[in-house]
Amino acid sequence: MHFVDEVSRTQERFSLKDAVFVNPEPLLHMAVCFPGFGLLAGCSCADFGKPAKIPRKLQTQQCGRSCLIKVGFELKPSNRFETKQAAPSNGFGHRKHIRPPENNRPSPSPEYKTTCEPFRIKNFCVTKRRGQTRTAMMIYTVTAHTGKRLLAGTTSLIYIQLRGTEAETEEQNLNHLQGFRQGSERAFKIHCKASLGELVSVEIYSKPFMGLLHNQWFCDKILVNTPEGDEILFPCYSWLDSNERLVLRPAKASLVFQDINPIAQRQRTRQLEEQQKLFRWRLYAEGTPQVIDYDTALALPAEVRFSFTKETEFNFNAGKQLAALKLTGLADSRRSWESMSQLEVILCENRGKTIEYIQEHWDEDEFFGYQFLNGLNPMMIQRCSKLPENFPVTDDMVKDSLRGSSLKQEMKKGNIFLSDYKMLDGLLGNVVNDRQQYLTAPLVLLHCNPHGMMLPIAIQLKQKPSKENPIFLPTDSKADWKLAKIFVRNAEFAVHEIDFHLLRTHLLAEVFTVATLRNLPPTHPLYKLLFPHIRYTLQINIMARNRLISKDGAITMYAGVGGESLAKLLKHATASLTYSALCLPDNICERGLENVPNYYYRDDGMKLWNIIKKFVAAFLSHYYQCDAHVQKDTELQQWISEIFTNGFLGRDSSGIPSSLQTVTELVKFVTMVIFTASAQHAALNNGQFEFGGWMPNFPSALRKPPPKEKGQTTEDMILETLPDVSTTVNGMAVLRQLSQDSADHYPLGHFPENLYDEDIPCRLIEEFQKDLRELSDLIEERNKNLELPYTYLNPKNVDNSVAI
């Protein structure tokens, strides 16, 4: 093949090893190419005028103009042998006409010439040279992306192995003594004797450098460029420890019945088996949702733990809060507050507009009623069409509040509302600082007046009516009415923190997280969709169990609902939990609050629910194209089954589905999951310090029992009933910490991980983000006209997951 040598000598910028013989058969038509330079010459046999035989894998290639063309010869009348050459991509702008040596060149018929359209062939090595056969080499370019988080880099030796449907590579060391720096992108070439076929997986393995230096590597993703010109994304976003292996699958999502390659199926099954060993269910308390089987956050697998930054920041903030209290001598003080003005001292450094507003208006009826709609817990109030038998309010009692109207008339108009704390009935208060605390189970009757204000008109502090359980009214003495409202706010603390906050967001989010990690492999589209919404949930919940509701936790130590009462309340709340209560549209309808004015939680929440549902429906419909796909997805069915069994304890009365049969059912359930972990948690969590920083508005414990008769309450009695100094400041420290954003706060719709390389999911994410931005603008515009802006469901203030 002197012809090839002539080409190499003529083009001095290239070596022989760069040449590619398109036709592997000797003495037949061939074309000679150089990577990045295009087709240079063709034909070395007497029948050069016939179309060249092109190997199947090379019949279409990507040219410099980003189009696909066929490789071959085109015959045209000519008396000379000629090859056209286009301007190459590597800087050569001239054309080359290469003539083979006379003694090797066939004698073509004078009426023909061979014209070869230029194109580029990437990642090939020599196939033939001067009578010597050599195996074709294929080059795969691998780019490793190291995470930008603190300590993401490593000096460990990183090995990689590519697996395809046809073959697999040997393990190759990517470091070569250089290591991987934080935030770096490093590219490597892997030579293969033949194509691997369709890439199925990438396996990465870590060994300590020289067997001594052990450090983790946080790999964001691996990109593989194939010889065929494809770029394949392998998401990772996990820590790789020394002597640990990770198997990564391509970013393209697939359902279990679509993953038909035997290698892929085995890896999918093996991965779930390993995940189920790592993430195990455990009974937390009888009659409550099961939790992850880890005692400490440090024992969790690295990929579900806090980032280094978040963990350090969380611990630092907790220590800072408590240290400040210790230094001022308040944390251990068991004395009572001498006046309300004394409370201002501990708010000096923590004042905000909302706290100042609440401090000024906390004991006003209008603000008391407002909190049932837009406060920390906008989930208790419901329309009342008939008074409960155990709440004997009469028209005579409320005639001044109703301004001449009657309860029956106002109920008919839909203006009477009820908040019933009956789940607290029978619970004994905790012992705090060696002193008995008291819980009540109030009933609160409210009236929405013609001005759209929600006002309390009657309060009964216990469930059973009696002479020693009077119904307090706005017309009673100021002190009586204020103390009655304080007992309601204390009941609100108990129900909000244990039922609506702990159970309905934290514990349910943990159920969804564990079920997802156990039953959905990373290639499953639902795993990809839910992954941003399960970040940090396991760690924050383990920390909450250890620091808040353990024997020496903050709730146990400083809340009236701590101890045995907490477990009983959690069990009662679990038994009464329903699917419809978790789906905002159903919940609003069940409580009869569709038309209540100034209900910003409902207004913003419904818009947010619909935006999430629109995104979820479009996303899932892309993968589940019919109801049969839902029914055939065994991984999905196992996922929902574990949620039903381990989260809702197999209770059919909960309304939670134990299986999913249609795309519509799936979309609704997944919308609820995402809304619960993001929007609902934000609404119930983010305002804790703003609404609870002024302690009388949200007391964690009360030291005296409720009054048995009217007319006996004084301001000193109110101060003696409120929490002591120690209980107040320790409770405030917890609320402040739980309300703060972390440095790696991820707002709803912000997806830092690149999990998709398909056009449709990427486009849907962009539309989702656009819808969220528009909602943020609407909320901010409305809030300009509000005396107390409602900000908790502004998408900018909503975390993707339960992460605090």
Number of C-alpha atoms within 10 A of each C-alpha: 14 16 21 23 17 15 22 18 12 13 15 9 7 15 13 19 14 16 25 25 23 25 20 18 13 14 13 15 25 25 24 20 25 26 20 17 21 24 25 26 27 28 25 21 17 15 15 22 18 14 16 20 18 20 13 7 10 13 14 17 20 17 18 18 9 10 10 13 14 13 22 20 22 15 15 12 11 14 13 14 21 19 20 17 22 19 15 18 15 9 9 10 11 9 13 16 12 19 18 21 14 9 8 12 16 16 14 18 14 11 11 17 21 25 18 21 19 22 28 19 24 20 21 23 22 20 19 23 17 10 9 8 12 11 12 17 18 20 21 24 17 21 18 20 23 23 24 15 15 12 17 23 21 27 21 28 25 25 17 20 17 23 20 18 16 12 15 19 18 13 15 16 17 22 17 8 11 11 17 25 18 19 17 14 15 15 13 16 16 20 17 18 13 15 23 20 14 13 20 22 20 21 15 22 21 24 22 18 18 10 10 9 14 18 18 23 26 26 25 24 23 23 18 25 17 22 20 20 14 10 15 18 22 25 24 25 19 19 19 24 20 21 14 12 16 17 17 21 24 23 22 16 23 17 22 21 12 11 16 11 13 11 14 19 16 11 18 20 14 13 18 18 13 11 18 16 10 16 20 16 21 13 13 14 13 11 17 22 25 24 24 22 17 17 12 12 18 12 11 19 12 16 15 18 19 22 16 13 14 18 14 11 15 20 11 11 15 15 13 14 17 16 13 13 18 14 9 10 12 20 20 16 15 17 13 16 17 12 12 14 8 10 19 14 8 17 16 9 8 12 14 11 11 18 20 17 15 21 20 11 14 23 18 14 18 14 19 22 22 18 17 22 22 22 22 27 23 20 21 16 21 22 21 21 18 13 17 12 9 13 20 12 19 12 15 10 17 21 14 14 20 17 9 11 13 16 22 14 12 18 17 13 10 18 20 26 26 23 19 18 21 13 18 24 15 15 17 19 23 27 20 23 15 8 11 16 24 22 28 25 24 28 21 23 26 24 26 19 15 8 7 13 18 27 23 24 25 24 24 26 25 24 20 14 15 11 8 13 17 16 24 23 22 19 14 13 15 15 18 23 21 22 24 21 26 23 28 26 20 27 26 23 23 28 24 21 21 22 22 23 22 20 21 23 26 24 22 23 27 27 25 24 27 28 26 26 21 23 24 24 25 24 21 21 24 21 20 19 16 19 19 22 28 26 21 21 26 27 25 20 23 21 17 18 16 17 16 19 20 16 14 13 17 20 28 22 22 26 28 29 32 29 21 13 20 26 19 20 22 22 18 16 21 20 16 11 19 18 17 17 19 19 18 21 16 13 18 18 14 14 17 17 18 15 11 17 15 14 20 22 20 23 14 21 21 15 15 21 20 15 19 23 20 17 21 24 19 15 21 20 16 13 16 20 11 13 16 12 18 24 16 14 16 15 20 23 17 18 21 23 19 23 25 23 16 21 26 27 17 16 16 13 12 18 14 22 19 18 19 19 15 15 20 15 15 23 21 14 21 20 21 21 22 25 27 25 30 27 28 26 27 28 26 23 25 24 24 23 25 23 22 21 29 24 21 26 23 23 27 28 32 28 22 17 14 18 16 13 14 16 13 11 18 15 15 13 13 21 19 17 21 24 29 23 20 21 26 28 25 21 25 23 22 19 20 20 19 18 16 17 16 15 10 12 17 21 16 24 23 15 15 10 14 16 26 18 17 12 8 13 20 15 12 16 17 14 16 19 19 13 19 21 16 11 20 20 13 13 20 14 11 13 15 10 9 9 9 13 16 21 22 25 28 24 26 17 20 24 25 27 29 29 25 24
